[in-house]
Amino acid sequence: MPKASVTRHIEGEKQKLIDFVLDIEKYPEFIPFCIDSKVYEREDKENEVAIIADLTIGKRPFVDTYKSDVRYNKETDSIHVTNIGGPLKHLENNWKFTQKEKYTEVQFDVDFEIKNKFLNMIMTKSFEFGLNKIADAFQKKAENL
C-alpha cells in the first residue's frame, strides 16, 4: 500500500485553512486529477463536522469515483478521512493543522490501496510525485485565499 506524508508551512490562519480543506466541492477547480466532487451530507456538530462526499479522480481512460467519510475534530484541529465505497480497497488520510507565529503548519499523511492490482502497481510507482503535485496545488490555492 502506498503511504506518504508531507508537511507544509502555509501563510494564513489555521481556521481558514481548515475551512478550505473541508470545501470539498471546490477541489476540481485546482487539484490535479480531480475531475468532480459531490457532497451528500454535511453535519456540523458541537465538536465535529461530518461529511460524506464523492471524488472522481484519474486521468482518462483511468477515471473512478470513490466515496469518503470525512471527520473534522474541532478540539484537535485534525481531519480524518476513510473510504466507504469505490475503487479503493483501503484509504486513510489525516490532516493536522498547527498555528505558528507567522504561518500554519499543515501535516498530511495518506495510506491507500486500490482494488485493481494493475492500477495499484501504477499508482505505487507515481504516488510520491502525485502527492507532491496535490500538496503544491493546495498550498498555492491556500496562499491566495
LUMGU-618335 format. One record per atom (N, C-alpha, C): x, y, z; atom name. Coordinates in steps of 0.02 Angstrom, whole numbers, m for minus. Each point is the difference from the previous one (the first is absolute). Example, Ala and Ser with C-alpha at 12.3 -4.5 7.8 and 13.67 -1.06 7.14 Angstrom:
BEGIN
[r [660, m284, 390], "N"]
[r [m45, 59, 0], "CA"]
[r [45, 60, 0], "C"]
[r [m18, 53, m36], "N"]
[r [42, 59, 3], "CA"]
[r [m39, 55, 37], "C"]
//
This chain:
BEGIN
[r [42, m59, 0], "N"]
[r [m42, 59, 0], "CA"]
[r [44, 62, 0], "C"]
[r [m14, 48, m44], "N"]
[r [38, 62, 2], "CA"]
[r [m16, 39, 64], "C"]
[r [53, 25, 31], "N"]
[r [m7, 43, 59], "CA"]
[r [49, 57, m8], "C"]
[r [m21, 59, 21], "N"]
[r [45, 57, m3], "CA"]
[r [m26, 56, 45], "C"]
[r [44, 46, 16], "N"]
[r [m17, 58, 40], "CA"]
[r [33, 61, m29], "C"]
[r [m35, 56, 5], "N"]
[r [30, 64, m19], "CA"]
[r [m17, 50, 54], "C"]
[r [45, 47, 11], "N"]
[r [m12, 55, 46], "CA"]
[r [14, 65, m38], "C"]
[r [m45, 47, 6], "N"]
[r [8, 65, m33], "CA"]
[r [m11, 55, 51], "C"]
[r [36, 54, m10], "N"]
[r [m10, 61, 40], "CA"]
[r [m35, 50, m45], "C"]
[r [m62, 16, 18], "N"]
[r [m42, 41, m44], "CA"]
[r [m19, 64, 37], "C"]
[r [12, 56, m33], "N"]
[r [m22, 64, 29], "CA"]
[r [m76, 0, 3], "C"]
[r [m25, 21, 57], "N"]
[r [m72, 2, 8], "CA"]
[r [m20, m29, 66], "C"]
[r [m60, 19, 22], "N"]
[r [m23, m25, 65], "CA"]
[r [m28, m70, m5], "C"]
[r [10, m37, 53], "N"]
[r [m17, m71, 3], "CA"]
[r [m73, m13, m20], "C"]
[r [m48, 36, 29], "N"]
[r [m70, m15, m14], "CA"]
[r [m19, 11, m73], "C"]
[r [30, 50, m31], "N"]
[r [m13, 12, m71], "CA"]
[r [24, m60, m42], "C"]
[r [57, m27, 18], "N"]
[r [28, m57, m36], "CA"]
[r [m42, m63, 11], "C"]
[r [m25, m9, 61], "N"]
[r [m43, m58, 14], "CA"]
[r [m64, 6, m41], "C"]
[r [m30, 59, 0], "N"]
[r [m62, 10, m39], "CA"]
[r [13, m12, m75], "C"]
[r [58, 20, m23], "N"]
[r [20, m10, m69], "CA"]
[r [4, m74, m18], "C"]
[r [31, m40, 43], "N"]
[r [5, m72, m11], "CA"]
[r [m69, m33, 2], "C"]
[r [m44, 24, 43], "N"]
[r [m67, m28, 5], "CA"]
[r [m47, 21, m57], "C"]
[r [22, 47, m41], "N"]
[r [m41, 23, m57], "CA"]
[r [12, m46, m60], "C"]
[r [m20, m62, 8], "N"]
[r [15, m55, m47], "CA"]
[r [m27, 14, m70], "C"]
[r [m56, 34, m5], "N"]
[r [m30, 11, m66], "CA"]
[r [42, 45, m45], "C"]
[r [49, 34, 28], "N"]
[r [44, 43, m40], "CA"]
[r [63, m36, m24], "C"]
[r [12, m61, 22], "N"]
[r [61, m36, m18], "CA"]
[r [13, m4, m75], "C"]
[r [m52, m13, m42], "N"]
[r [15, m5, m72], "CA"]
[r [28, 65, m31], "C"]
[r [m9, 56, 34], "N"]
[r [24, 64, m26], "CA"]
[r [76, 4, 2], "C"]
[r [33, m38, 44], "N"]
[r [72, 10, 8], "CA"]
[r [41, m63, 12], "C"]
[r [m31, m56, 15], "N"]
[r [39, m60, 15], "CA"]
[r [12, m41, m63], "C"]
[r [63, m15, m15], "N"]
[r [14, m42, m58], "CA"]
[r [m34, m67, 6], "C"]
[r [m27, m25, m55], "N"]
[r [m31, m65, m4], "CA"]
[r [m68, m5, 34], "C"]
[r [m25, 55, 29], "N"]
[r [m67, 0, 31], "CA"]
[r [m48, 29, m52], "C"]
[r [m45, m43, m24], "N"]
[r [m45, 18, m54], "CA"]
[r [m66, 27, 26], "C"]
[r [m25, m28, 57], "N"]
[r [m64, 20, 26], "CA"]
[r [m3, m15, 75], "C"]
[r [m46, 34, 34], "N"]
[r [m11, m14, 71], "CA"]
[r [m73, 13, 16], "C"]
[r [m24, m34, 51], "N"]
[r [m69, 9, 21], "CA"]
[r [m5, m15, 74], "C"]
[r [m30, 46, 37], "N"]
[r [m13, m10, 71], "CA"]
[r [m72, m23, 8], "C"]
[r [m9, m57, 32], "N"]
[r [m67, m28, 11], "CA"]
[r [m29, 21, 67], "C"]
[r [43, 2, 51], "N"]
[r [m22, 18, 67], "CA"]
[r [53, 43, 32], "C"]
[r [m22, 48, 39], "N"]
[r [46, 41, 40], "CA"]
[r [m36, 16, 65], "C"]
[r [27, m23, 55], "N"]
[r [m31, 12, 65], "CA"]
[r [51, 34, 46], "C"]
[r [m18, 59, 23], "N"]
[r [43, 39, 45], "CA"]
[r [m23, m11, 71], "C"]
[r [38, m40, 37], "N"]
[r [m17, m16, 69], "CA"]
[r [42, 45, 46], "C"]
[r [m9, m9, 66], "N"]
[r [36, 42, 48], "CA"]
[r [76, m7, m6], "C"]
[r [25, m62, m3], "N"]
[r [72, m12, m2], "CA"]
[r [26, m28, m65], "C"]
[r [m46, m7, m50], "N"]
[r [20, m34, m61], "CA"]
[r [m41, 23, m60], "C"]
[r [31, 1, m57], "N"]
[r [m36, 8, m63], "CA"]
[r [8, m67, m36], "C"]
[r [m57, m29, m21], "N"]
[r [0, m64, m35], "CA"]
[r [m26, 10, m71], "C"]
[r [38, m25, m48], "N"]
[r [m17, 9, m71], "CA"]
[r [5, m67, m35], "C"]
[r [m49, m14, m43], "N"]
[r [3, m57, m45], "CA"]
[r [4, 30, m70], "C"]
[r [52, m19, m37], "N"]
[r [11, 31, m66], "CA"]
[r [31, m49, m49], "C"]
[r [m12, 14, m64], "N"]
[r [32, m36, m55], "CA"]
[r [53, 43, m32], "C"]
[r [55, m31, m20], "N"]
[r [49, 32, m43], "CA"]
[r [9, m45, m61], "C"]
[r [m1, 31, m58], "N"]
[r [16, m35, m62], "CA"]
[r [70, 20, m19], "C"]
[r [44, m49, m4], "N"]
[r [70, 14, m12], "CA"]
[r [26, m42, m58], "C"]
[r [56, 21, m27], "N"]
[r [32, m40, m52], "CA"]
[r [21, 41, m59], "C"]
[r [23, m36, m49], "N"]
[r [19, 29, m64], "CA"]
[r [m24, m49, m53], "C"]
[r [m39, 25, m46], "N"]
[r [m31, m44, m49], "CA"]
[r [51, m45, m32], "C"]
[r [m12, m64, m7], "N"]
[r [m63, m35, 9], "CA"]
[r [m10, m28, 71], "C"]
[r [45, 15, 46], "N"]
[r [m4, m27, 68], "CA"]
[r [m32, 51, 46], "C"]
[r [m67, m1, 3], "N"]
[r [m38, 46, 41], "CA"]
[r [m46, m41, 45], "C"]
[r [m3, 18, 63], "N"]
[r [m44, m35, 46], "CA"]
[r [m24, 47, 55], "C"]
[r [m55, m19, 32], "N"]
[r [m29, 40, 54], "CA"]
[r [2, m40, 64], "C"]
[r [21, 34, 53], "N"]
[r [m2, m34, 65], "CA"]
[r [m35, 44, 51], "C"]
[r [m33, m33, 46], "N"]
[r [m39, 35, 53], "CA"]
[r [42, m1, 64], "C"]
[r [m2, 57, 34], "N"]
[r [40, 8, 61], "CA"]
[r [m41, 24, 59], "C"]
[r [21, m19, 58], "N"]
[r [m26, 24, 64], "CA"]
[r [54, 48, 27], "C"]
[r [m18, 63, 5], "N"]
[r [48, 52, 21], "CA"]
[r [m22, 25, 68], "C"]
[r [46, m1, 48], "N"]
[r [m16, 22, 68], "CA"]
[r [50, 53, 23], "C"]
[r [m26, 59, 14], "N"]
[r [42, 54, 26], "CA"]
[r [m12, 4, 76], "C"]
[r [53, m11, 38], "N"]
[r [m2, 3, 73], "CA"]
[r [18, 72, 20], "C"]
[r [m48, 37, 26], "N"]
[r [10, 71, 17], "CA"]
[r [48, 9, 59], "C"]
[r [4, m50, 43], "N"]
[r [43, 6, 59], "CA"]
[r [74, m11, m17], "C"]
[r [14, m43, m48], "N"]
[r [70, m16, m16], "CA"]
[r [23, 33, m65], "C"]
[r [m45, 37, m33], "N"]
[r [16, 32, m65], "CA"]
[r [29, m51, m49], "C"]
[r [m36, m56, m5], "N"]
[r [22, m53, m46], "CA"]
[r [m59, m25, m41], "C"]
[r [16, m25, m59], "N"]
[r [m49, m29, m45], "CA"]
[r [21, m71, m15], "C"]
[r [m47, m46, 8], "N"]
[r [14, m71, m13], "CA"]
[r [m48, m23, m56], "C"]
[r [28, m32, m51], "N"]
[r [m39, m22, m58], "CA"]
[r [9, m75, m10], "C"]
[r [m56, m34, m10], "N"]
[r [1, m72, m18], "CA"]
[r [m46, m11, m59], "C"]
[r [15, m51, m39], "N"]
[r [m44, m16, m57], "CA"]
[r [m58, m43, 24], "C"]
[r [m57, 9, m33], "N"]
[r [m58, m41, 15], "CA"]
[r [m31, m29, m64], "C"]
[r [35, 7, m55], "N"]
[r [m24, m28, m62], "CA"]
[r [43, 20, m59], "C"]
[r [m3, m39, m53], "N"]
[r [38, 16, m60], "CA"]
[r [58, m47, m13], "C"]
[r [48, 23, m40], "N"]
[r [54, m44, m22], "CA"]
[r [55, m12, 52], "C"]
[r [m5, 32, 56], "N"]
[r [53, m6, 51], "CA"]
[r [m15, m58, 47], "C"]
[r [49, m41, 9], "N"]
[r [m5, m55, 48], "CA"]
[r [8, 30, 70], "C"]
[r [42, 52, 4], "N"]
[r [15, 32, 64], "CA"]
[r [21, 72, m13], "C"]
[r [m26, 46, 40], "N"]
[r [23, 70, m2], "CA"]
[r [m4, 27, 71], "C"]
[r [54, 31, 20], "N"]
[r [0, 36, 63], "CA"]
[r [47, 59, m10], "C"]
[r [m27, 60, 10], "N"]
[r [45, 58, 0], "CA"]
[r [m17, 46, 58], "C"]
[r [50, 36, 21], "N"]
[r [m6, 43, 59], "CA"]
[r [31, 67, m15], "C"]
[r [m35, 52, 22], "N"]
[r [25, 68, m4], "CA"]
[r [7, 24, 72], "C"]
[r [54, 35, 16], "N"]
[r [10, 30, 66], "CA"]
[r [23, 72, m11], "C"]
[r [m32, 46, 33], "N"]
[r [14, 72, m9], "CA"]
[r [25, 29, 66], "C"]
[r [58, 33, m3], "N"]
[r [29, 30, 60], "CA"]
[r [18, 72, m15], "C"]
[r [m31, 46, 37], "N"]
[r [14, 72, m11], "CA"]
[r [68, 17, 30], "C"]
[r [42, 29, m41], "N"]
[r [65, 25, 23], "CA"]
[r [m6, 76, m1], "C"]
[r [56, 35, 15], "N"]
[r [m4, 73, 5], "CA"]
[r [m20, 33, m66], "C"]
[r [33, m20, m55], "N"]
[r [m13, 35, m64], "CA"]
[r [m29, m46, m54], "C"]
[r [m14, m61, 18], "N"]
[r [m26, m48, m49], "CA"]
[r [m37, m56, 36], "C"]
[r [m32, m42, m40], "N"]
[r [m31, m61, 27], "CA"]
[r [39, m60, m28], "C"]
[r [19, m45, 45], "N"]
[r [31, m62, m21], "CA"]
[r [m55, m50, m16], "C"]
[r [1, m25, m61], "N"]
[r [m50, m49, m22], "CA"]
[r [36, m65, m13], "C"]
[r [m19, m51, 37], "N"]
[r [27, m68, m10], "CA"]
[r [m54, m42, m33], "C"]
[r [19, m36, m52], "N"]
[r [m47, m42, m36], "CA"]
[r [33, m68, m10], "C"]
[r [m35, m53, 20], "N"]
[r [25, m66, m15], "CA"]
[r [m55, m41, m32], "C"]
[r [20, m45, m44], "N"]
[r [m48, m41, m36], "CA"]
[r [26, m71, m6], "C"]
[r [m47, m47, 4], "N"]
[r [14, m71, m7], "CA"]
[r [m59, m29, m38], "C"]
[r [13, m31, m58], "N"]
[r [m55, m26, m39], "CA"]
[r [21, m61, m41], "C"]
[r [m50, m37, m22], "N"]
[r [10, m56, m46], "CA"]
[r [m59, m3, m46], "C"]
[r [13, m7, m65], "N"]
[r [m52, m5, m51], "CA"]
[r [m17, m74, m9], "C"]
[r [m64, m15, m9], "N"]
[r [m21, m70, m9], "CA"]
[r [32, m32, m61], "C"]
[r [4, 37, m55], "N"]
[r [30, m24, m62], "CA"]
[r [76, m4, 9], "C"]
[r [27, m61, m1], "N"]
[r [72, m9, 13], "CA"]
[r [44, 35, m51], "C"]
[r [m20, 1, m63], "N"]
[r [39, 35, m52], "CA"]
[r [3, 75, 14], "C"]
[r [m58, 30, 13], "N"]
[r [m1, 72, 15], "CA"]
[r [37, 15, 64], "C"]
[r [m5, m45, 49], "N"]
[r [35, 11, 63], "CA"]
[r [76, 1, m11], "C"]
[r [24, m44, m44], "N"]
[r [72, m2, m16], "CA"]
[r [21, 65, m33], "C"]
[r [m40, 25, m48], "N"]
[r [16, 63, m34], "CA"]
[r [0, 58, 50], "C"]
[r [m51, 2, 43], "N"]
[r [m5, 55, 49], "CA"]
[r [58, m3, 50], "C"]
[r [21, m59, 19], "N"]
[r [55, m5, 47], "CA"]
[r [63, 32, m28], "C"]
[r [12, m11, m64], "N"]
[r [61, 27, m32], "CA"]
[r [m3, 77, m7], "C"]
[r [m59, 28, m13], "N"]
[r [m5, 72, m12], "CA"]
[r [m29, 38, 60], "C"]
[r [m9, m35, 55], "N"]
[r [m35, 28, 57], "CA"]
[r [33, 62, 30], "C"]
[r [64, m4, 13], "N"]
[r [36, 56, 31], "CA"]
[r [m5, 63, m43], "C"]
[r [9, m8, m65], "N"]
[r [m5, 56, m47], "CA"]
[r [m70, 30, 2], "C"]
[r [m52, m42, m3], "N"]
[r [m69, 23, 1], "CA"]
[r [m18, 35, 65], "C"]
[r [22, m28, 56], "N"]
[r [m14, 30, 65], "CA"]
[r [30, 70, 5], "C"]
[r [62, 8, m24], "N"]
[r [31, 66, 2], "CA"]
[r [m35, 49, m46], "C"]
[r [m24, m22, m57], "N"]
[r [m38, 44, m45], "CA"]
[r [m64, 23, 35], "C"]
[r [m34, m45, 34], "N"]
[r [m62, 17, 35], "CA"]
[r [15, 48, 58], "C"]
[r [53, m14, 39], "N"]
[r [19, 43, 56], "CA"]
[r [19, 69, m26], "C"]
[r [36, 4, m56], "N"]
[r [17, 64, m31], "CA"]
[r [m63, 39, m19], "C"]
[r [m49, m35, m29], "N"]
[r [m62, 32, m22], "CA"]
[r [m39, 28, 60], "C"]
[r [m4, m40, 54], "N"]
[r [m34, 24, 60], "CA"]
[r [35, 62, 28], "C"]
[r [67, m4, 4], "N"]
[r [37, 56, 29], "CA"]
[r [m8, 63, m42], "C"]
[r [7, m7, m65], "N"]
[r [m6, 59, m45], "CA"]
[r [m69, 32, 7], "C"]
[r [m53, m40, m1], "N"]
[r [m67, 26, 6], "CA"]
[r [m12, 30, 69], "C"]
[r [24, m34, 53], "N"]
[r [m9, 25, 69], "CA"]
[r [35, 67, 11], "C"]
[r [57, 9, m29], "N"]
[r [37, 62, 9], "CA"]
[r [m33, 59, m36], "C"]
[r [m47, m16, m45], "N"]
[r [m35, 53, m36], "CA"]
[r [m72, 9, 26], "C"]
[r [m15, m27, 59], "N"]
[r [m68, 9, 28], "CA"]
[r [m11, 72, 21], "C"]
//
